[in-house]
Amino acid sequence: MIYREAGQFKTSYPADRAIFPIVQDRYFVAAIALAAFVAVPLLASEYWLVTIMLPFLVLSLAAIGLNILTGYAGLLSLGTGGFMACGAFAAYKLSTAFPELHIIGVFALSGVITAGVGVVFGIPSLRIKGFYLAVATLASQFFLVWLFNKLPWFTNYSPSGVISAPPRALFGDVFVTGSSATPEAKYLFALTAVCVLALLAKNMVRGNIGRKWMAIRDMDIAAEIIGIPMLRTKLLAFAISSFYIGVAGAMWAFIYTSSVEALAFGIERSFQVLFIIIIGGLGSILGSFLGAAFIVLLPILLSNAPQLIGLQIPVDMVTHLEFMIFGALIILFLIVEPHGLARLWSIAKEKLRLWPFPH
């Protein structure tokens, strides 16, 4: 087999602690990156770019944010949809109040604003945890959506309450939001942003702060005894997680749907992102991408697979089947493999490295 690490010697600590220490992994990731940045924009249709790839990228970013909080820090949250709405409306207010502000600055500042909101709602995590913390964050979900629905200031007093994202150019005449933006430009911008933020998250969880989060997740009392500050570490987890989710919400409204609407970030969105990290793998950046791909592709598969074998299933039945399969898979993964698809991928790699003597 070609997947061998024999003869690959590490001569320094940075080389030993690299994200991809095996040469074959680096080649594999480079091939995926080349295909994503070059082949997909050239070969994919508008349907694939807009309907499949854009929601996949945005949901992957939101899942990374939730995984930082729940998978690495062990703080359960059900307010993801509310924080995505916060990022979306913050981006809209910034882009309309400061028309000269660059789109990257709009997204970054919307993430910072959402991080501040996340810190406020993360304060209860200092006293409660588990189910009670989930209920507290669920309250933030309903409060934020209610706030954006009831206060017309957030929609610039629009009569309908639904507003369109203003057009913004990345540079020159290359627009990434608005009607002038091409699907290829939207996709490449979203892909670049998600890759950069995913790389930052990967390095973060491998560093000092990531070890503190995992110590709190495994046993918070022992972590506090050895000197890890609970207040700063937990609030930092909420802040960084909310930053990622806020940027994802801004991208959902500006890049994907081109409209800002509070109802798009209801409780269903929070559960959708939670399902992504459960199926993909808690405490795994790769799992966020695998889970998002599964969530996005499964409804398409359920809609088209019966037609391939000559069956006609009503649309409402397909929706019910989707929920039933999601529920069954969540139960299956929680019982059989709590670390999700990312762990299955890791096991497959380990068997390839040991072949022909897999255990």
Buried (B, 14 or more C-beta within 10 A) or exposed (E): EEBEEEEEEEEEEEEEEEEEEBEBBEEEEEEEEEEBBEEBBEEBEEEBBBBBBBBBBBBBBBBBBBBBBBBBBBBBBBBBBBBBBBBBBBBBBBBEEEEEBBBEEBBBBBBBBBBBBBBEBBEBBEEEBEEEBBEBBBBBBBEBBEBBBEEEEBBEEEEEBEBBBBBBBBEEEBBBBBEEBBBBBBBBBBBBBBBEBBEEBBEBBEEEBBBBBBBBBEEBEEBBEEEBEBEEBBBBBBBBBBBBBBBBBBBBBBBBBBBBBBEBBBBEBBBBBBBBBBBBBBBBBBBBBBBBBBBBEBBEEBBEEBEEEEEEBEEEEBEEBBEEBBEEBBEEBEEEBEBBBBBBBBEEBEBBBEEEEEE
